[in-house]
């Protein structure tokens, strides 16, 4: 998921870079929002998976 989010963020950056009107800015912002939502979902799942509550032997003493 983080790789897909990174690719979507790169695509939105390219759309922003070449935007020549309001419609292309709205599309770029929508793609950026999907990229952010994808990144938050994947990274939150990773945080939960590697939390000290699941792996107490890896947490602080």
N, C-alpha and C positions, 0 to 999 in steps of 0.2 A: 503493500500500500504506500509506503513512503516514496518508493520509486515512481509510482504513478502520480503521486502528488507533486513530485519534483518536475516531472515531465509536463504536467498541466500548468504548473507555475511558469515554466519556461515558455510554454505556448502562449500564456496570457501576457507575458512580458513582450514576446514578439508581436502580438496583436496590439498592445499598447504602443509599441515602438512605431508601428506602421499605421496607426489610427489616423484617419483623415476626416472623421465625422462623428456625430453623436452615436450613431448605431454601432460603429466599431468599438467605441469606448464602452458602451453598455455590454456588448458581447465579451470584451476583454475582462470587464469587471465580473461578469457571470462566470467565466472560466476561472478567474482568480478565486472566486468564492467556492467553487467546486474543489479547487486544489487545496484551499485552506481546510475545508470540511473533511476532505480525504486525509490530509495530514494529521488533523486533530484526532480523528478516529483511530488511525493506525498507531500513532504515538501514545495515545491514552491506553490502548490495549497493551502496548509494550510496557508502559509504566506499571500497569496492574500485574502483568505477568512476572515482572522482575521485582515486585515490591518485597520489602523485608517480611511482611506477614506471610507470604508464600514460601519464602526461603529464609527462615530465621538464622540459619548458620552463616549467611552472608551479610547480615545486618551489623550495625554497631554493637559493641559488647554491652 
